[in-house]
């Protein structure tokens, strides 16, 4: 067998060029094309690659072509009138010995373009991947009709095999690079903390979200022992879960971690074992989210429920107390009605507080609400005068009850028991800063003369004892012949005083 | 376990710590009805501590939450003097410090009978 040393050298050179890591893609394509032209004795040629988006064949390298050929054959689709297009369709090499005689071009504008470009013969060889996918097309063109010899076709096949392997390798490399970039980008942008750790308890990699959770810069995590980054206490906490994931088990848990770098935080964690092809577990991948906010919300909800229960129980005890002190048989009292009225007063006070989420209530609104049941149509029975003032919840409850008892007493024995009687309620804030007090006067007039009761009932007890007991108030009751007068002085809590002055 | 009948207990001097006037009034009436003498009620922690120092007290009824503060300093002072006490609370025994779990807890709203039994238990524990 005679071997042409020039042909062998040519093929070896192309092989080396394509195998070299530093070779540029364009240079490799040009090298392959030049070899194809030289090996077949063609006059010109081109290499086309499929466009990823359109799927058409696009010229990637060419020798000896100009406009309008380049423009006309810039993009060749399946079924187009072209040798390469037909080869693209069939997946086999197509040989056109004379374009003027070929059915492919008969009566098509492509024929004219080819003739003008000086092409009479052409053959296109598909570059096929190991899986049979067409990765490109190599075409050689001749100025005269040409029937390729079997040996010529074998040479081009050899070259095509080299070119296809090269293209397949480049494709795989590109796909891997894209995948790696995408993966890196995804992991980097993930709001969830992600990290991969090795069996020797070090971080292999971690993402910024993980670094933020740990409170340690990323560059001080990668490659370091976990215990060093987290701290001993936090590591001791997660150690049992690590032992489990290293047996190949998927582990999920919630824990409050005492990080070395910052205050403890609640985290939700999933560990997935990192299994090699041979089945060995060389580490694990962890996904970690901070759930401190959720945990705090849960704790707050529990506290609120407890507080609600407490308030309900307290209110029940208050109702129990009112019942006990109202429903005892005593002469001349419609005890059931009095009980109901007291319950309603309590309920109205709760309404007021509920409206402000138990922050407090306006004194004026409270008075208006408590006294509404005793008002007459023309609204002349009460004079309510004083600066706008917000009172704190405990005082709202105590004063609500006191105003109700004052009004009830007035309706029974005082100014509200006769037509023309009226009540004035006036208040101010009095005293030096730091010792301010709410001064309030309840003054009845236009009523029959009152006399001091021989025995203090529950109502007066609520006013006198209740206010002084709960609010440290000073209370003065004056059963004057001109009308009953009650004066309160309630020291303001420091923050209430400030709230008022603001 | 030998226990004297609780109804034998009467005439005790009972310190009452409770910040809600209506509730205090209720307990005061119940204690009086059971034949005891009430010292208080007091709504201030400091005042309560002062009373523990000064008064001869046989028993105390303590609301756990006094104007947002826990009543435990008074409980401690009472324990130091060997005075028995009962907790009265709307939170139930869950809200109570485990240290005091052996002391009777009275739940709101109160039953006279429960109060009587709690006094009996407190005085024998």
Interface residues (C-beta under 8 A of the other chain):
Chain A: X306 X309 X310 X311 X312 X313 X314 X316 X317 X318 X319 X320 X321 X322 X324 X325 X394 X398 X401 X461 X462 X465 X466 X469 X470
Chain B: X19 X20 X21 X22 X23 X24 X25 X26 X29 X41 X43 X65 X67 X89 X90 X91 X92 X95 X107 X108 X109 X110
